[in-house]
Amino acid sequence: MAGLYLEEFQVGHVFRHSLTKTVTESDNMLFSTMTLNPQPLHIDFDFASKSEWGKPLVNSLFTLGLMIGISVHDTTLGTTLANLGMTETVFPNPVFLGDTIRVETEVLSVRDSKSKPDRGIVEFEHRAFNQNGALVARCIRQAMIRKMAA
């Protein structure tokens, strides 16, 4: 697996993920309807055209999932035991259909588990940007990560 073990994470390291994604209408519509989110700002072009944005906004929870998903291959693929939580999640700029998202992840802290010797906790800051370099999402995430086998 491509994921890193607890001992391989270094505080301050920034991963600049090479994977990017252009958000499509299908992405936004499918995610919104699968999660039973009928917000017309996401799924009703006529309604959204009369909003301050003039067009549909991409569902922010799709943006959050995409941001974290893009980070997985470089960081935690196969080594995550649990996603423990997210804090300070913000969306400072909207994402629109056709925007291309890129992500970077910074390691904020690394510590051993207090109760289980085979794992530890890594705290990440994920940041997503659109094609113009505008920050569109940011969150702090804590994940339980495997240690290397002894």
C-alpha positions as CSV (number, residue, x, y, z in Angstrom):
1,M,0.0,0.0,0.0
2,A,1.1,3.6,-0.7
3,G,0.1,4.9,2.8
4,L,2.6,5.9,5.3
5,Y,3.0,4.3,8.8
6,L,3.0,6.5,11.9
7,E,6.8,6.5,12.1
8,E,7.1,7.9,8.6
9,F,5.1,11.1,9.2
10,Q,7.2,14.2,10.0
11,V,5.6,17.3,11.7
12,G,5.7,20.2,9.2
13,H,5.9,18.1,6.1
14,V,3.6,19.4,3.3
15,F,2.3,17.0,0.7
16,R,1.5,18.7,-2.6
17,H,-0.8,16.0,-4.1
18,S,-0.4,15.5,-7.8
19,L,-3.9,14.2,-8.3
20,T,-6.4,17.0,-9.3
21,K,-10.1,16.9,-10.3
22,T,-12.4,19.1,-12.3
23,V,-15.8,19.1,-10.7
24,T,-18.6,18.2,-13.0
25,E,-22.4,18.7,-12.9
26,S,-22.7,15.0,-12.5
27,D,-20.5,15.0,-9.4
28,N,-22.5,17.7,-7.8
29,M,-25.9,16.4,-8.7
30,L,-25.1,12.8,-7.8
31,F,-23.6,13.7,-4.4
32,S,-26.4,16.0,-3.5
33,T,-29.2,13.6,-4.4
34,M,-27.4,10.6,-2.8
35,T,-27.1,12.5,0.4
36,L,-30.7,13.6,0.2
37,N,-29.7,17.3,0.1
38,P,-32.3,19.1,-1.9
39,Q,-30.7,22.6,-1.5
40,P,-31.7,24.4,-4.7
41,L,-28.4,26.3,-4.7
42,H,-26.8,23.0,-5.7
43,I,-29.4,21.3,-7.9
44,D,-31.7,23.9,-9.4
45,F,-30.0,26.0,-12.1
46,D,-33.0,28.4,-12.3
47,F,-33.0,29.0,-8.6
48,A,-29.2,29.4,-8.5
49,S,-29.2,31.8,-11.4
50,K,-31.3,34.2,-9.2
51,S,-28.9,33.9,-6.3
52,E,-25.9,36.2,-5.6
53,W,-23.7,33.6,-7.3
54,G,-25.7,33.5,-10.5
55,K,-25.0,29.8,-11.0
56,P,-25.1,26.6,-8.9
57,L,-22.6,26.1,-6.0
58,V,-20.9,22.8,-5.6
59,N,-22.1,21.0,-2.5
60,S,-19.5,21.9,0.2
61,L,-19.6,18.4,1.7
62,F,-18.6,17.1,-1.8
63,T,-15.7,19.5,-1.7
64,L,-14.7,18.3,1.8
65,G,-14.8,14.7,0.7
66,L,-12.9,15.4,-2.5
67,M,-10.2,17.3,-0.6
68,I,-9.6,14.5,1.9
69,G,-10.0,11.8,-0.8
70,I,-7.3,13.4,-3.0
71,S,-4.9,13.2,0.0
72,V,-5.4,9.5,0.7
73,H,-3.0,8.0,-1.9
74,D,0.0,10.0,-0.6
75,T,-0.7,9.7,3.1
76,T,-2.9,7.0,4.5
77,L,-3.9,4.4,1.8
78,G,-4.0,1.1,3.7
79,T,-2.5,2.4,6.9
80,T,-5.6,4.2,8.4
81,L,-7.4,2.4,11.2
82,A,-10.0,5.1,11.8
83,N,-10.9,8.7,10.9
84,L,-11.2,10.3,14.4
85,G,-12.6,13.7,13.6
86,M,-12.4,17.0,11.8
87,T,-12.3,20.5,13.2
88,E,-11.9,24.0,11.9
89,T,-13.6,23.0,8.6
90,V,-14.1,26.2,6.5
91,F,-15.1,27.0,2.9
92,P,-13.7,30.5,2.3
93,N,-14.6,30.6,-1.4
94,P,-17.2,28.8,-3.4
95,V,-16.6,25.9,-5.8
96,F,-18.4,26.1,-9.1
97,L,-19.0,23.5,-11.8
98,G,-15.9,23.3,-14.0
99,D,-13.5,24.3,-11.2
100,T,-10.4,22.2,-10.9
101,I,-9.4,21.3,-7.4
102,R,-5.8,20.7,-6.1
103,V,-4.9,19.8,-2.6
104,E,-2.0,20.1,-0.1
105,T,-1.8,18.4,3.3
106,E,0.4,19.5,6.2
107,V,1.3,17.2,9.1
108,L,0.5,19.1,12.3
109,S,1.3,16.5,14.9
110,V,2.2,12.9,15.4
111,R,1.8,10.9,18.6
112,D,1.6,7.3,19.9
113,S,-1.7,6.0,21.1
114,K,-2.0,6.0,24.9
115,S,-3.9,2.8,24.9
116,K,-2.8,0.7,21.9
117,P,0.9,0.2,21.1
118,D,0.4,-0.8,17.5
119,R,-0.9,2.7,16.4
120,G,-0.9,6.4,16.9
121,I,-2.6,9.6,15.9
122,V,-1.7,12.0,13.1
123,E,-3.2,15.4,12.8
124,F,-3.4,16.8,9.3
125,E,-4.3,20.2,7.9
126,H,-5.9,19.7,4.4
127,R,-6.2,22.7,2.1
128,A,-8.0,22.7,-1.3
129,F,-7.5,25.4,-4.0
130,N,-9.2,26.1,-7.3
131,Q,-7.5,26.6,-10.6
132,N,-6.9,30.3,-9.8
133,G,-5.2,29.5,-6.5
134,A,-8.1,30.6,-4.3
135,L,-8.5,28.6,-1.1
136,V,-11.9,26.8,-1.3
137,A,-11.7,24.5,1.7
138,R,-9.6,23.8,4.8
139,C,-9.9,21.4,7.7
140,I,-7.9,19.9,10.5
141,R,-8.3,16.1,10.6
142,Q,-7.2,13.5,13.1
143,A,-6.6,10.0,12.0
144,M,-5.6,6.8,13.7
145,I,-2.6,5.3,11.8
146,R,-0.9,1.9,12.0
147,K,2.7,1.6,13.2
148,M,5.2,-0.5,11.3
149,A,5.2,-4.1,12.4
150,A,7.8,-4.8,15.1
